[in-house]
Amino acid sequence: MIQGKIVVVNNLQARRTSATENILRQDLSAIESIEATIDIIDVEMDKDP
């Protein structure tokens, strides 16, 4: 059995979580790592100051 946690988040939080999980994966190629980093930057630039 796989344990999980269900949380309610907004779109910005969901994108941030997804990008962070991708960057933490051990099996990323160089291109996937760059794409994940760009996703994190995009998410952070979209949030209100």
C-alpha angles and dihedrals in degrees: 000000000000116000119219142175125224117210133172112234137164123246094266092051091047092051091047092050093047093049092047093049090050093051091050094055112112097212099059119136117225091260093049090050091052091047091051091050091050090050091054091049091049091051093049092048091051096056121095116255 
